[in-house]
Amino acid sequence: MFTSLVYNSLKEIISLKKRSQIKDKYKWNFKDYFSSINEWEEEYKNYEKELETVKKYDGKLSNKKEILDCLKLLENISLKVDALYVYANCNSDVDVTNTIYQALLNKIETKLAEHSSLCSFIQPQLLKLDEEFLKNLILDKDFKGYTRILKDVLREKKHTLSQESENLLSLVSSFSGNFSQNHSNFENGDLKFRDIKDKNDKSLKMSNAQASIYIRSSDEVLRENAYKELHGAYGRYNNFLTSNYLGSVKKDIFFARARNFSSALESALFYEEIKPFVYENLIKNVENHLDLNQKYFSLKKKFLKLKTFKLSDIYYNPIKINNKYSYEEGFELVCKALSVLGDDYISYLNKMKNEQMIDVFPNENKRSGAYQTMATKRTPLVLTNFMGTFNDISTLAHELGHAMHSVYSDNAQSPFDASYTIFLAEIASTVNEILLNDYFTNNAKSKNEKIFYVNELLFEFYSTIFRQTMFADFESKIHKKAELNEELSSNVLNETYLELLKKYFGRKVKIFKEVRFEWSRIPHFYTAFYVYKYATGIISAINIVENLKNGIITINDYKKFLSSGCTDTPTELLKIVKVDYDTEKPFEVAFNFIKNKLKEFEKFIDNIK
């Protein structure tokens, strides 16, 4: 999905319509939310009143009736606040200058902070309950739909401290989360780039947004200079960025040890019920298949007819597909590509289009990129900035995948059991992308088109499996060094990252010295051990697509998985679609799929005249 990468730059050079000039059929209809701001305000008042009633349960959560009544009240309140927030947020996103919806959003966000405070007594009081009592509640049919909450309480008991210690950790939390904000403030305010030159020795201004355009240029000199400056700029602030990141690492370790975890990795994975083995096994298996990553670069070098393949050449694709599609054509192509998922799946997609659950086109002051959101027990809403390219169609398919995952889960589960974890969140969306890419490749009208589509998919494998795993490997290495009290400095971080670059890219790719600073560009590192989920997400998606094609699973198996919410651990739910992370099988299937795509790519470029 590359549309969002370049949209900020593109919107500067295209003429955008005003919101009022966009036809209604291409804009969100909020009929399943609120018909007017007055109706929103009325519901907000009801929400305020109900929220106040939560306080009556403070100190009383010791018997079955009070606990059940409290959970029912929480469920009812959550249904209201979800809808209030989504309505305000989405209306704000389609025109960020609209002060009316900005005010609504600020109002609900302020109330959410109070909401959190008013409900803060619930978990500590449930944590004090006897384990056997909690286990009996989980088995009690009256608590069906609330078992996820109770299971989480039971799991977290041994990692929950005394009230005094919890209060102390809360005080520490109030300032220990500033490392991510520091990075964001630096990147958006203090970071300065130097001008760069193209092949004609013309000076060009540099920024992060402009760099995303330059590194895709046909000008090899411009690509290289942009890539070097993109990373070199961060290197000029190496000491500050090192200090900031190591502070974040120490924070991770402090909270892990305070809560009786054996490591920061175990702590980060605990709350999604993922075993550290899954993380470590991912790194091991990707390392064992780095030859595929390096094969891609060798083929790309041949494809680009370069004497030396450099890191700066990775993003360039000389084949441009100028096909432009109307939104209706793009949507129809998505439906054709996803028709293998069954009539009910396609029927709901059409319902989303016809009932205006998709906000389609860019307009002045509309948020860039794309996303899907959904209030519990309401209809999904998808935002795109469709401009008619293949990547726009792929983005649409991706976001519709998120929507369908949410719809199936929401329809099958109680409000508290419907929300799936982030470990599972990118799977359905990526299944759609792979199916769409297959459809376009198989129906391409020329070899050049086939090469374009296969290269797009292979690039995604590189950027999502290999690159994100390299990031995960770096995080693991640095946290382990810190946990063992080994020396950590800017030099150690830079050299650790450089060695990983050499290992993942191999000897045939030229690595610039400036790229050793790349670790300091990655904002996700401030949410420790997060990025590995991108890799497992696409590996799981490949397995599902292959298992469907080969008859190993049925469409109903896949829909059962989509409908499962958080009713079990993520890895157990994936076993429904025969993706078992207790074994090596998911990696075997995924890397065999990539190997076949590489053969396909090689065959196509060998036949280029």
Salt bridges, closest charged atoms under 4 A:
ASP24 OD1 - LYS27 NZ 3.48
GLU41 OE1 - LYS107 NZ 2.81
GLU48 OE2 - LYS111 NZ 3.45
GLU50 OE2 - LYS80 NZ 2.77
GLU52 OE1 - LYS55 NZ 2.75
ASP69 OD2 - LYS65 NZ 2.69
ASP93 OD2 - ARG367 NH1 3.77
GLU114 OE1 - LYS111 NZ 3.03
GLU132 OE2 - LYS135 NZ 3.83
ASP140 OD2 - LYS64 NZ 2.79
ASP142 OD2 - LYS64 NZ 3.07
ASP142 OD1 - LYS141 NZ 3.77
ASP152 OD1 - ARG148 NH2 3.25
GLU166 OE2 - ARG259 NH1 2.72
ASP195 OD2 - LYS205 NZ 3.61
ASP201 OD1 - LYS197 NZ 3.56
GLU220 OE2 - LYS310 NZ 2.54
GLU224 OE2 - LYS228 NZ 2.79
GLU224 OE1 - LYS310 NZ 3.98
GLU229 OE2 - ARG236 NH2 2.65
ASP252 OD1 - LYS251 NZ 3.32
ASP252 OD2 - HIS479 NE2 2.84
GLU272 OE1 - LYS533 NZ 3.63
GLU273 OE2 - ARG148 NH2 2.77
GLU273 OE1 - ARG155 NE 3.59
GLU287 OE2 - LYS503 NZ 2.60
ASP313 OD1 - ARG223 NH2 2.80
ASP313 OD2 - LYS310 NZ 3.83
ASP344 OD1 - LYS559 NZ 2.46
GLU355 OE1 - LYS351 NZ 3.26
ASP359 OD1 - ARG19 NH2 2.65
ASP359 OD2 - LYS366 NZ 2.84
GLU364 OE1 - LYS18 NZ 3.61
GLU426 OE1 - HIS398 NE2 3.17
GLU426 OE1 - HIS402 NE2 3.46
GLU433 OE2 - HIS398 ND1 2.71
ASP438 OD2 - LYS549 NZ 2.62
ASP438 OD1 - LYS597 NZ 3.24
ASP473 OD1 - LYS477 NZ 2.83
ASP473 OD2 - LYS503 NZ 3.82
GLU486 OE1 - LYS481 NZ 3.70
GLU499 OE2 - LYS502 NZ 3.66
GLU518 OE2 - HIS231 NE2 3.44
GLU518 OE2 - ARG467 NH2 2.98
GLU518 OE2 - ARG521 NH1 3.91
GLU546 OE2 - LYS549 NZ 4.00
GLU572 OE2 - LYS575 NZ 2.72
ASP580 OD1 - LYS575 NZ 3.97
ASP582 OD1 - LYS275 NZ 3.65
ASP582 OD2 - LYS575 NZ 2.95
GLU584 OE2 - LYS284 NZ 3.60
GLU600 OE1 - LYS597 NZ 3.39
GLU602 OE2 - LYS295 NZ 3.46
ASP606 OD1 - LYS302 NZ 2.45
